[in-house]
Amino acid sequence: MLLASGVFLGFSAYYAGLAVKRWAFIGALLGPIAYPLFTTHKHLAHRKVEGNQSHRLSF
């Protein structure tokens, strides 16, 4: 289960443009518990690239 989580997070990190080795290691170390950490990090990285105002509607 831990190895599968590592592989899954590694591929997910690759497609999200994040550090693959880091997230594969964290996935192999923590298992499925690491997925909420990954999604939070992915959202924060996206917000950093797009800027703070990217998620708000402007009228």
PDBQT receptor file of N, H, CA, C and O in Angstrom, charges set to zero:
ATOM      1  N   MET A   1       0.819  -1.190   0.000  1.00  0.00    +0.000 N 
ATOM      2  CA  MET A   1       0.000   0.000   0.000  1.00  0.00    +0.000 C 
ATOM      3  C   MET A   1       0.871   1.264   0.000  1.00  0.00    +0.000 C 
ATOM      4  O   MET A   1       0.567   2.242  -0.683  1.00  0.00    +0.000 OA
ATOM      5  N   LEU A   2       1.945   1.222   0.772  1.00  0.00    +0.000 N 
ATOM      6  H   LEU A   2       2.191   0.428   1.327  1.00  0.00    +0.000 HD
ATOM      7  CA  LEU A   2       2.822   2.385   0.823  1.00  0.00    +0.000 C 
ATOM      8  C   LEU A   2       3.526   2.621  -0.513  1.00  0.00    +0.000 C 
ATOM      9  O   LEU A   2       3.673   3.761  -0.954  1.00  0.00    +0.000 OA
ATOM     10  N   LEU A   3       3.955   1.540  -1.146  1.00  0.00    +0.000 N 
ATOM     11  H   LEU A   3       3.835   0.615  -0.787  1.00  0.00    +0.000 HD
ATOM     12  CA  LEU A   3       4.618   1.673  -2.441  1.00  0.00    +0.000 C 
ATOM     13  C   LEU A   3       3.658   2.208  -3.501  1.00  0.00    +0.000 C 
ATOM     14  O   LEU A   3       4.034   3.043  -4.322  1.00  0.00    +0.000 OA
ATOM     15  N   ALA A   4       2.422   1.725  -3.478  1.00  0.00    +0.000 N 
ATOM     16  H   ALA A   4       2.116   1.045  -2.811  1.00  0.00    +0.000 HD
ATOM     17  CA  ALA A   4       1.419   2.209  -4.433  1.00  0.00    +0.000 C 
ATOM     18  C   ALA A   4       1.124   3.687  -4.210  1.00  0.00    +0.000 C 
ATOM     19  O   ALA A   4       0.944   4.431  -5.174  1.00  0.00    +0.000 OA
ATOM     20  N   SER A   5       1.073   4.116  -2.971  1.00  0.00    +0.000 N 
ATOM     21  H   SER A   5       1.220   3.512  -2.188  1.00  0.00    +0.000 HD
ATOM     22  CA  SER A   5       0.855   5.534  -2.679  1.00  0.00    +0.000 C 
ATOM     23  C   SER A   5       2.018   6.377  -3.172  1.00  0.00    +0.000 C 
ATOM     24  O   SER A   5       1.825   7.479  -3.687  1.00  0.00    +0.000 OA
ATOM     25  N   GLY A   6       3.233   5.851  -3.011  1.00  0.00    +0.000 N 
ATOM     26  H   GLY A   6       3.390   4.956  -2.593  1.00  0.00    +0.000 HD
ATOM     27  CA  GLY A   6       4.399   6.576  -3.503  1.00  0.00    +0.000 C 
ATOM     28  C   GLY A   6       4.383   6.743  -5.007  1.00  0.00    +0.000 C 
ATOM     29  O   GLY A   6       4.683   7.818  -5.524  1.00  0.00    +0.000 OA
ATOM     30  N   VAL A   7       4.032   5.677  -5.708  1.00  0.00    +0.000 N 
ATOM     31  H   VAL A   7       3.788   4.803  -5.288  1.00  0.00    +0.000 HD
ATOM     32  CA  VAL A   7       3.967   5.741  -7.172  1.00  0.00    +0.000 C 
ATOM     33  C   VAL A   7       2.854   6.693  -7.615  1.00  0.00    +0.000 C 
ATOM     34  O   VAL A   7       3.046   7.492  -8.531  1.00  0.00    +0.000 OA
ATOM     35  N   PHE A   8       1.697   6.606  -6.966  1.00  0.00    +0.000 N 
ATOM     36  H   PHE A   8       1.541   5.956  -6.221  1.00  0.00    +0.000 HD
ATOM     37  CA  PHE A   8       0.573   7.472  -7.317  1.00  0.00    +0.000 C 
ATOM     38  C   PHE A   8       0.913   8.941  -7.106  1.00  0.00    +0.000 C 
ATOM     39  O   PHE A   8       0.650   9.771  -7.976  1.00  0.00    +0.000 OA
ATOM     40  N   LEU A   9       1.499   9.267  -5.950  1.00  0.00    +0.000 N 
ATOM     41  H   LEU A   9       1.713   8.593  -5.243  1.00  0.00    +0.000 HD
ATOM     42  CA  LEU A   9       1.856  10.661  -5.699  1.00  0.00    +0.000 C 
ATOM     43  C   LEU A   9       2.992  11.125  -6.598  1.00  0.00    +0.000 C 
ATOM     44  O   LEU A   9       3.059  12.303  -6.950  1.00  0.00    +0.000 OA
ATOM     45  N   GLY A  10       3.884  10.215  -6.974  1.00  0.00    +0.000 N 
ATOM     46  H   GLY A  10       3.829   9.259  -6.689  1.00  0.00    +0.000 HD
ATOM     47  CA  GLY A  10       4.942  10.580  -7.916  1.00  0.00    +0.000 C 
ATOM     48  C   GLY A  10       4.381  10.973  -9.272  1.00  0.00    +0.000 C 
ATOM     49  O   GLY A  10       4.778  11.992  -9.839  1.00  0.00    +0.000 OA
ATOM     50  N   PHE A  11       3.465  10.177  -9.794  1.00  0.00    +0.000 N 
ATOM     51  H   PHE A  11       3.143   9.349  -9.333  1.00  0.00    +0.000 HD
ATOM     52  CA  PHE A  11       2.832  10.517 -11.069  1.00  0.00    +0.000 C 
ATOM     53  C   PHE A  11       1.978  11.776 -10.952  1.00  0.00    +0.000 C 
ATOM     54  O   PHE A  11       1.972  12.608 -11.859  1.00  0.00    +0.000 OA
ATOM     55  N   SER A  12       1.267  11.917  -9.855  1.00  0.00    +0.000 N 
ATOM     56  H   SER A  12       1.272  11.241  -9.118  1.00  0.00    +0.000 HD
ATOM     57  CA  SER A  12       0.446  13.109  -9.661  1.00  0.00    +0.000 C 
ATOM     58  C   SER A  12       1.309  14.363  -9.581  1.00  0.00    +0.000 C 
ATOM     59  O   SER A  12       0.951  15.405 -10.128  1.00  0.00    +0.000 OA
ATOM     60  N   ALA A  13       2.444  14.260  -8.900  1.00  0.00    +0.000 N 
ATOM     61  H   ALA A  13       2.735  13.413  -8.455  1.00  0.00    +0.000 HD
ATOM     62  CA  ALA A  13       3.355  15.400  -8.806  1.00  0.00    +0.000 C 
ATOM     63  C   ALA A  13       3.932  15.744 -10.172  1.00  0.00    +0.000 C 
ATOM     64  O   ALA A  13       4.097  16.920 -10.498  1.00  0.00    +0.000 OA
ATOM     65  N   TYR A  14       4.237  14.734 -10.966  1.00  0.00    +0.000 N 
ATOM     66  H   TYR A  14       4.103  13.779 -10.702  1.00  0.00    +0.000 HD
ATOM     67  CA  TYR A  14       4.764  14.977 -12.308  1.00  0.00    +0.000 C 
ATOM     68  C   TYR A  14       3.754  15.758 -13.148  1.00  0.00    +0.000 C 
ATOM     69  O   TYR A  14       4.114  16.732 -13.810  1.00  0.00    +0.000 OA
ATOM     70  N   TYR A  15       2.494  15.330 -13.120  1.00  0.00    +0.000 N 
ATOM     71  H   TYR A  15       2.202  14.539 -12.582  1.00  0.00    +0.000 HD
ATOM     72  CA  TYR A  15       1.463  16.001 -13.911  1.00  0.00    +0.000 C 
ATOM     73  C   TYR A  15       1.117  17.383 -13.368  1.00  0.00    +0.000 C 
ATOM     74  O   TYR A  15       0.652  18.242 -14.117  1.00  0.00    +0.000 OA
ATOM     75  N   ALA A  16       1.341  17.608 -12.065  1.00  0.00    +0.000 N 
ATOM     76  H   ALA A  16       1.719  16.911 -11.456  1.00  0.00    +0.000 HD
ATOM     77  CA  ALA A  16       1.063  18.916 -11.476  1.00  0.00    +0.000 C 
ATOM     78  C   ALA A  16       2.255  19.855 -11.580  1.00  0.00    +0.000 C 
ATOM     79  O   ALA A  16       2.126  21.047 -11.302  1.00  0.00    +0.000 OA
ATOM     80  N   GLY A  17       3.421  19.332 -11.979  1.00  0.00    +0.000 N 
ATOM     81  H   GLY A  17       3.526  18.363 -12.205  1.00  0.00    +0.000 HD
ATOM     82  CA  GLY A  17       4.604  20.171 -12.098  1.00  0.00    +0.000 C 
ATOM     83  C   GLY A  17       5.313  20.393 -10.773  1.00  0.00    +0.000 C 
ATOM     84  O   GLY A  17       5.987  21.407 -10.595  1.00  0.00    +0.000 OA
ATOM     85  N   LEU A  18       5.171  19.467  -9.851  1.00  0.00    +0.000 N 
ATOM     86  H   LEU A  18       4.623  18.643  -9.996  1.00  0.00    +0.000 HD
ATOM     87  CA  LEU A  18       5.813  19.576  -8.546  1.00  0.00    +0.000 C 
ATOM     88  C   LEU A  18       7.015  18.646  -8.479  1.00  0.00    +0.000 C 
ATOM     89  O   LEU A  18       7.297  17.917  -9.429  1.00  0.00    +0.000 OA
ATOM     90  N   ALA A  19       7.720  18.673  -7.354  1.00  0.00    +0.000 N 
ATOM     91  H   ALA A  19       7.491  19.265  -6.582  1.00  0.00    +0.000 HD
ATOM     92  CA  ALA A  19       8.912  17.842  -7.165  1.00  0.00    +0.000 C 
ATOM     93  C   ALA A  19       8.511  16.371  -7.064  1.00  0.00    +0.000 C 
ATOM     94  O   ALA A  19       7.874  15.969  -6.090  1.00  0.00    +0.000 OA
ATOM     95  N   VAL A  20       8.874  15.572  -8.053  1.00  0.00    +0.000 N 
ATOM     96  H   VAL A  20       9.391  15.898  -8.844  1.00  0.00    +0.000 HD
ATOM     97  CA  VAL A  20       8.433  14.178  -8.146  1.00  0.00    +0.000 C 
ATOM     98  C   VAL A  20       9.067  13.327  -7.061  1.00  0.00    +0.000 C 
ATOM     99  O   VAL A  20       8.364  12.587  -6.373  1.00  0.00    +0.000 OA
ATOM    100  N   LYS A  21      10.381  13.414  -6.893  1.00  0.00    +0.000 N 
ATOM    101  H   LYS A  21      10.952  14.015  -7.452  1.00  0.00    +0.000 HD
ATOM    102  CA  LYS A  21      11.059  12.571  -5.914  1.00  0.00    +0.000 C 
ATOM    103  C   LYS A  21      10.565  12.852  -4.496  1.00  0.00    +0.000 C 
ATOM    104  O   LYS A  21      10.370  11.928  -3.706  1.00  0.00    +0.000 OA
ATOM    105  N   ARG A  22      10.366  14.115  -4.184  1.00  0.00    +0.000 N 
ATOM    106  H   ARG A  22      10.524  14.865  -4.826  1.00  0.00    +0.000 HD
ATOM    107  CA  ARG A  22       9.907  14.485  -2.845  1.00  0.00    +0.000 C 
ATOM    108  C   ARG A  22       8.539  13.888  -2.549  1.00  0.00    +0.000 C 
ATOM    109  O   ARG A  22       8.332  13.305  -1.485  1.00  0.00    +0.000 OA
ATOM    110  N   TRP A  23       7.604  14.031  -3.486  1.00  0.00    +0.000 N 
ATOM    111  H   TRP A  23       7.772  14.504  -4.350  1.00  0.00    +0.000 HD
ATOM    112  CA  TRP A  23       6.247  13.554  -3.217  1.00  0.00    +0.000 C 
ATOM    113  C   TRP A  23       6.146  12.044  -3.301  1.00  0.00    +0.000 C 
ATOM    114  O   TRP A  23       5.310  11.449  -2.621  1.00  0.00    +0.000 OA
ATOM    115  N   ALA A  24       6.973  11.407  -4.115  1.00  0.00    +0.000 N 
ATOM    116  H   ALA A  24       7.652  11.891  -4.668  1.00  0.00    +0.000 HD
ATOM    117  CA  ALA A  24       6.998   9.947  -4.138  1.00  0.00    +0.000 C 
ATOM    118  C   ALA A  24       7.530   9.414  -2.812  1.00  0.00    +0.000 C 
ATOM    119  O   ALA A  24       7.009   8.431  -2.285  1.00  0.00    +0.000 OA
ATOM    120  N   PHE A  25       8.557  10.051  -2.274  1.00  0.00    +0.000 N 
ATOM    121  H   PHE A  25       8.980  10.850  -2.702  1.00  0.00    +0.000 HD
ATOM    122  CA  PHE A  25       9.110   9.637  -0.987  1.00  0.00    +0.000 C 
ATOM    123  C   PHE A  25       8.100   9.847   0.139  1.00  0.00    +0.000 C 
ATOM    124  O   PHE A  25       7.925   8.972   0.986  1.00  0.00    +0.000 OA
ATOM    125  N   ILE A  26       7.442  10.995   0.151  1.00  0.00    +0.000 N 
ATOM    126  H   ILE A  26       7.585  11.706  -0.537  1.00  0.00    +0.000 HD
ATOM    127  CA  ILE A  26       6.436  11.267   1.184  1.00  0.00    +0.000 C 
ATOM    128  C   ILE A  26       5.282  10.281   1.068  1.00  0.00    +0.000 C 
ATOM    129  O   ILE A  26       4.769   9.810   2.083  1.00  0.00    +0.000 OA
ATOM    130  N   GLY A  27       4.871   9.965  -0.144  1.00  0.00    +0.000 N 
ATOM    131  H   GLY A  27       5.288  10.348  -0.969  1.00  0.00    +0.000 HD
ATOM    132  CA  GLY A  27       3.807   8.986  -0.337  1.00  0.00    +0.000 C 
ATOM    133  C   GLY A  27       4.197   7.607   0.135  1.00  0.00    +0.000 C 
ATOM    134  O   GLY A  27       3.386   6.895   0.728  1.00  0.00    +0.000 OA
ATOM    135  N   ALA A  28       5.448   7.219  -0.126  1.00  0.00    +0.000 N 
ATOM    136  H   ALA A  28       6.107   7.797  -0.608  1.00  0.00    +0.000 HD
ATOM    137  CA  ALA A  28       5.921   5.908   0.322  1.00  0.00    +0.000 C 
ATOM    138  C   ALA A  28       6.115   5.868   1.832  1.00  0.00    +0.000 C 
ATOM    139  O   ALA A  28       6.018   4.807   2.448  1.00  0.00    +0.000 OA
ATOM    140  N   LEU A  29       6.387   7.017   2.423  1.00  0.00    +0.000 N 
ATOM    141  H   LEU A  29       6.465   7.879   1.923  1.00  0.00    +0.000 HD
ATOM    142  CA  LEU A  29       6.610   7.077   3.864  1.00  0.00    +0.000 C 
ATOM    143  C   LEU A  29       5.301   7.130   4.647  1.00  0.00    +0.000 C 
ATOM    144  O   LEU A  29       5.150   6.436   5.652  1.00  0.00    +0.000 OA
ATOM    145  N   LEU A  30       4.353   7.951   4.190  1.00  0.00    +0.000 N 
ATOM    146  H   LEU A  30       4.475   8.515   3.373  1.00  0.00    +0.000 HD
ATOM    147  CA  LEU A  30       3.108   8.164   4.939  1.00  0.00    +0.000 C 
ATOM    148  C   LEU A  30       1.912   7.405   4.389  1.00  0.00    +0.000 C 
ATOM    149  O   LEU A  30       0.925   7.214   5.100  1.00  0.00    +0.000 OA
ATOM    150  N   GLY A  31       1.981   6.975   3.149  1.00  0.00    +0.000 N 
ATOM    151  H   GLY A  31       2.783   7.130   2.572  1.00  0.00    +0.000 HD
ATOM    152  CA  GLY A  31       0.864   6.254   2.568  1.00  0.00    +0.000 C 
ATOM    153  C   GLY A  31      -0.247   7.203   2.131  1.00  0.00    +0.000 C 
ATOM    154  O   GLY A  31       0.024   8.335   1.731  1.00  0.00    +0.000 OA
ATOM    155  N   PRO A  32      -1.497   6.746   2.207  1.00  0.00    +0.000 N 
ATOM    156  CA  PRO A  32      -2.624   7.568   1.747  1.00  0.00    +0.000 C 
ATOM    157  C   PRO A  32      -2.848   8.833   2.571  1.00  0.00    +0.000 C 
ATOM    158  O   PRO A  32      -3.569   9.732   2.137  1.00  0.00    +0.000 OA
ATOM    159  N   ILE A  33      -2.252   8.912   3.734  1.00  0.00    +0.000 N 
ATOM    160  H   ILE A  33      -1.667   8.182   4.088  1.00  0.00    +0.000 HD
ATOM    161  CA  ILE A  33      -2.395  10.115   4.568  1.00  0.00    +0.000 C 
ATOM    162  C   ILE A  33      -1.747  11.317   3.889  1.00  0.00    +0.000 C 
ATOM    163  O   ILE A  33      -2.119  12.455   4.175  1.00  0.00    +0.000 OA
ATOM    164  N   ALA A  34      -0.795  11.089   3.005  1.00  0.00    +0.000 N 
ATOM    165  H   ALA A  34      -0.493  10.165   2.773  1.00  0.00    +0.000 HD
ATOM    166  CA  ALA A  34      -0.079  12.175   2.347  1.00  0.00    +0.000 C 
ATOM    167  C   ALA A  34      -0.910  12.854   1.258  1.00  0.00    +0.000 C 
ATOM    168  O   ALA A  34      -0.558  13.953   0.829  1.00  0.00    +0.000 OA
ATOM    169  N   TYR A  35      -1.985  12.246   0.805  1.00  0.00    +0.000 N 
ATOM    170  H   TYR A  35      -2.271  11.353   1.154  1.00  0.00    +0.000 HD
ATOM    171  CA  TYR A  35      -2.757  12.830  -0.300  1.00  0.00    +0.000 C 
ATOM    172  C   TYR A  35      -3.363  14.191   0.049  1.00  0.00    +0.000 C 
ATOM    173  O   TYR A  35      -3.286  15.098  -0.780  1.00  0.00    +0.000 OA
ATOM    174  N   PRO A  36      -3.972  14.390   1.250  1.00  0.00    +0.000 N 
ATOM    175  CA  PRO A  36      -4.454  15.738   1.561  1.00  0.00    +0.000 C 
ATOM    176  C   PRO A  36      -3.326  16.775   1.615  1.00  0.00    +0.000 C 
ATOM    177  O   PRO A  36      -3.528  17.929   1.236  1.00  0.00    +0.000 OA
ATOM    178  N   LEU A  37      -2.152  16.375   2.078  1.00  0.00    +0.000 N 
ATOM    179  H   LEU A  37      -1.988  15.438   2.386  1.00  0.00    +0.000 HD
ATOM    180  CA  LEU A  37      -1.010  17.288   2.066  1.00  0.00    +0.000 C 
ATOM    181  C   LEU A  37      -0.628  17.656   0.632  1.00  0.00    +0.000 C 
ATOM    182  O   LEU A  37      -0.309  18.809   0.340  1.00  0.00    +0.000 OA
ATOM    183  N   PHE A  38      -0.666  16.669  -0.249  1.00  0.00    +0.000 N 
ATOM    184  H   PHE A  38      -0.925  15.733  -0.011  1.00  0.00    +0.000 HD
ATOM    185  CA  PHE A  38      -0.331  16.904  -1.647  1.00  0.00    +0.000 C 
ATOM    186  C   PHE A  38      -1.317  17.865  -2.302  1.00  0.00    +0.000 C 
ATOM    187  O   PHE A  38      -0.909  18.793  -2.998  1.00  0.00    +0.000 OA
ATOM    188  N   THR A  39      -2.605  17.648  -2.083  1.00  0.00    +0.000 N 
ATOM    189  H   THR A  39      -2.937  16.893  -1.517  1.00  0.00    +0.000 HD
ATOM    190  CA  THR A  39      -3.587  18.522  -2.726  1.00  0.00    +0.000 C 
ATOM    191  C   THR A  39      -3.478  19.946  -2.202  1.00  0.00    +0.000 C 
ATOM    192  O   THR A  39      -3.639  20.899  -2.964  1.00  0.00    +0.000 OA
ATOM    193  N   THR A  40      -3.209  20.103  -0.916  1.00  0.00    +0.000 N 
ATOM    194  H   THR A  40      -3.078  19.329  -0.297  1.00  0.00    +0.000 HD
ATOM    195  CA  THR A  40      -3.027  21.441  -0.361  1.00  0.00    +0.000 C 
ATOM    196  C   THR A  40      -1.806  22.111  -0.975  1.00  0.00    +0.000 C 
ATOM    197  O   THR A  40      -1.860  23.285  -1.341  1.00  0.00    +0.000 OA
ATOM    198  N   HIS A  41      -0.711  21.378  -1.090  1.00  0.00    +0.000 N 
ATOM    199  H   HIS A  41      -0.666  20.424  -0.793  1.00  0.00    +0.000 HD
ATOM    200  CA  HIS A  41       0.498  21.933  -1.687  1.00  0.00    +0.000 C 
ATOM    201  C   HIS A  41       0.275  22.288  -3.154  1.00  0.00    +0.000 C 
ATOM    202  O   HIS A  41       0.783  23.301  -3.634  1.00  0.00    +0.000 OA
ATOM    203  N   LYS A  42      -0.475  21.465  -3.856  1.00  0.00    +0.000 N 
ATOM    204  H   LYS A  42      -0.887  20.642  -3.465  1.00  0.00    +0.000 HD
ATOM    205  CA  LYS A  42      -0.766  21.730  -5.267  1.00  0.00    +0.000 C 
ATOM    206  C   LYS A  42      -1.587  23.008  -5.417  1.00  0.00    +0.000 C 
ATOM    207  O   LYS A  42      -1.310  23.821  -6.300  1.00  0.00    +0.000 OA
ATOM    208  N   HIS A  43      -2.584  23.191  -4.573  1.00  0.00    +0.000 N 
ATOM    209  H   HIS A  43      -2.809  22.531  -3.856  1.00  0.00    +0.000 HD
ATOM    210  CA  HIS A  43      -3.399  24.403  -4.640  1.00  0.00    +0.000 C 
ATOM    211  C   HIS A  43      -2.578  25.643  -4.297  1.00  0.00    +0.000 C 
ATOM    212  O   HIS A  43      -2.737  26.685  -4.934  1.00  0.00    +0.000 OA
ATOM    213  N   LEU A  44      -1.704  25.540  -3.299  1.00  0.00    +0.000 N 
ATOM    214  H   LEU A  44      -1.575  24.694  -2.782  1.00  0.00    +0.000 HD
ATOM    215  CA  LEU A  44      -0.863  26.678  -2.938  1.00  0.00    +0.000 C 
ATOM    216  C   LEU A  44       0.129  27.022  -4.045  1.00  0.00    +0.000 C 
ATOM    217  O   LEU A  44       0.379  28.199  -4.304  1.00  0.00    +0.000 OA
ATOM    218  N   ALA A  45       0.693  26.019  -4.696  1.00  0.00    +0.000 N 
ATOM    219  H   ALA A  45       0.490  25.062  -4.486  1.00  0.00    +0.000 HD
ATOM    220  CA  ALA A  45       1.615  26.272  -5.799  1.00  0.00    +0.000 C 
ATOM    221  C   ALA A  45       0.887  26.921  -6.979  1.00  0.00    +0.000 C 
ATOM    222  O   ALA A  45       1.426  27.812  -7.635  1.00  0.00    +0.000 OA
ATOM    223  N   HIS A  46      -0.330  26.471  -7.239  1.00  0.00    +0.000 N 
ATOM    224  H   HIS A  46      -0.768  25.747  -6.705  1.00  0.00    +0.000 HD
ATOM    225  CA  HIS A  46      -1.115  27.059  -8.319  1.00  0.00    +0.000 C 
ATOM    226  C   HIS A  46      -1.455  28.510  -7.998  1.00  0.00    +0.000 C 
ATOM    227  O   HIS A  46      -1.391  29.372  -8.875  1.00  0.00    +0.000 OA
ATOM    228  N   ARG A  47      -1.811  28.782  -6.756  1.00  0.00    +0.000 N 
ATOM    229  H   ARG A  47      -1.863  28.082  -6.044  1.00  0.00    +0.000 HD
ATOM    230  CA  ARG A  47      -2.134  30.146  -6.350  1.00  0.00    +0.000 C 
ATOM    231  C   ARG A  47      -0.905  31.038  -6.437  1.00  0.00    +0.000 C 
ATOM    232  O   ARG A  47      -1.016  32.214  -6.781  1.00  0.00    +0.000 OA
ATOM    233  N   LYS A  48       0.275  30.485  -6.125  1.00  0.00    +0.000 N 
ATOM    234  H   LYS A  48       0.365  29.530  -5.845  1.00  0.00    +0.000 HD
ATOM    235  CA  LYS A  48       1.507  31.259  -6.209  1.00  0.00    +0.000 C 
ATOM    236  C   LYS A  48       1.804  31.651  -7.650  1.00  0.00    +0.000 C 
ATOM    237  O   LYS A  48       2.259  32.766  -7.906  1.00  0.00    +0.000 OA
ATOM    238  N   VAL A  49       1.551  30.752  -8.588  1.00  0.00    +0.000 N 
ATOM    239  H   VAL A  49       1.181  29.847  -8.380  1.00  0.00    +0.000 HD
ATOM    240  CA  VAL A  49       1.812  31.035  -9.995  1.00  0.00    +0.000 C 
ATOM    241  C   VAL A  49       0.777  32.008 -10.558  1.00  0.00    +0.000 C 
ATOM    242  O   VAL A  49       1.121  32.944 -11.280  1.00  0.00    +0.000 OA
ATOM    243  N   GLU A  50      -0.485  31.781 -10.224  1.00  0.00    +0.000 N 
ATOM    244  H   GLU A  50      -0.765  31.021  -9.638  1.00  0.00    +0.000 HD
ATOM    245  CA  GLU A  50      -1.566  32.589 -10.794  1.00  0.00    +0.000 C 
ATOM    246  C   GLU A  50      -1.775  33.915 -10.067  1.00  0.00    +0.000 C 
ATOM    247  O   GLU A  50      -2.334  34.845 -10.647  1.00  0.00    +0.000 OA
ATOM    248  N   GLY A  51      -1.347  34.021  -8.834  1.00  0.00    +0.000 N 
ATOM    249  H   GLY A  51      -0.893  33.265  -8.363  1.00  0.00    +0.000 HD
ATOM    250  CA  GLY A  51      -1.552  35.229  -8.048  1.00  0.00    +0.000 C 
ATOM    251  C   GLY A  51      -2.745  35.073  -7.133  1.00  0.00    +0.000 C 
ATOM    252  O   GLY A  51      -3.557  34.164  -7.309  1.00  0.00    +0.000 OA
ATOM    253  N   ASN A  52      -2.854  35.948  -6.166  1.00  0.00    +0.000 N 
ATOM    254  H   ASN A  52      -2.195  36.686  -6.023  1.00  0.00    +0.000 HD
ATOM    255  CA  ASN A  52      -3.917  35.858  -5.171  1.00  0.00    +0.000 C 
ATOM    256  C   ASN A  52      -5.302  36.110  -5.741  1.00  0.00    +0.000 C 
ATOM    257  O   ASN A  52      -6.281  35.560  -5.236  1.00  0.00    +0.000 OA
ATOM    258  N   GLN A  53      -5.407  36.913  -6.760  1.00  0.00    +0.000 N 
ATOM    259  H   GLN A  53      -4.612  37.361  -7.171  1.00  0.00    +0.000 HD
ATOM    260  CA  GLN A  53      -6.719  37.299  -7.275  1.00  0.00    +0.000 C 
ATOM    261  C   GLN A  53      -7.277  36.323  -8.303  1.00  0.00    +0.000 C 
ATOM    262  O   GLN A  53      -8.345  36.573  -8.863  1.00  0.00    +0.000 OA
ATOM    263  N   SER A  54      -6.591  35.227  -8.564  1.00  0.00    +0.000 N 
ATOM    264  H   SER A  54      -5.724  35.023  -8.110  1.00  0.00    +0.000 HD
ATOM    265  CA  SER A  54      -7.027  34.323  -9.628  1.00  0.00    +0.000 C 
ATOM    266  C   SER A  54      -8.289  33.545  -9.271  1.00  0.00    +0.000 C 
ATOM    267  O   SER A  54      -8.998  33.095 -10.171  1.00  0.00    +0.000 OA
ATOM    268  N   HIS A  55      -8.585  33.376  -7.999  1.00  0.00    +0.000 N 
ATOM    269  H   HIS A  55      -8.009  33.741  -7.268  1.00  0.00    +0.000 HD
ATOM    270  CA  HIS A  55      -9.734  32.572  -7.613  1.00  0.00    +0.000 C 
ATOM    271  C   HIS A  55     -10.995  33.394  -7.381  1.00  0.00    +0.000 C 
ATOM    272  O   HIS A  55     -12.053  32.838  -7.088  1.00  0.00    +0.000 OA
ATOM    273  N   ARG A  56     -10.889  34.691  -7.510  1.00  0.00    +0.000 N 
ATOM    274  H   ARG A  56     -10.029  35.142  -7.748  1.00  0.00    +0.000 HD
ATOM    275  CA  ARG A  56     -12.038  35.566  -7.253  1.00  0.00    +0.000 C 
ATOM    276  C   ARG A  56     -12.658  36.031  -8.561  1.00  0.00    +0.000 C 
ATOM    277  O   ARG A  56     -11.981  36.177  -9.579  1.00  0.00    +0.000 OA
ATOM    278  N   LEU A  57     -13.949  36.255  -8.504  1.00  0.00    +0.000 N 
ATOM    279  H   LEU A  57     -14.499  36.137  -7.678  1.00  0.00    +0.000 HD
ATOM    280  CA  LEU A  57     -14.641  36.797  -9.674  1.00  0.00    +0.000 C 
ATOM    281  C   LEU A  57     -14.525  38.321  -9.667  1.00  0.00    +0.000 C 
ATOM    282  O   LEU A  57     -14.636  38.948  -8.613  1.00  0.00    +0.000 OA
ATOM    283  N   SER A  58     -14.310  38.899 -10.802  1.00  0.00    +0.000 N 
ATOM    284  H   SER A  58     -14.220  38.390 -11.658  1.00  0.00    +0.000 HD
ATOM    285  CA  SER A  58     -14.248  40.356 -10.888  1.00  0.00    +0.000 C 
ATOM    286  C   SER A  58     -15.390  40.825 -11.774  1.00  0.00    +0.000 C 
ATOM    287  O   SER A  58     -15.659  40.259 -12.834  1.00  0.00    +0.000 OA
ATOM    288  N   PHE A  59     -16.039  41.851 -11.320  1.00  0.00    +0.000 N 
ATOM    289  H   PHE A  59     -15.821  42.311 -10.459  1.00  0.00    +0.000 HD
ATOM    290  CA  PHE A  59     -17.197  42.394 -12.049  1.00  0.00    +0.000 C 
ATOM    291  C   PHE A  59     -16.886  43.725 -12.647  1.00  0.00    +0.000 C 
ATOM    292  O   PHE A  59     -17.743  44.327 -13.294  1.00  0.00    +0.000 OA
TER     293      PHE A  59
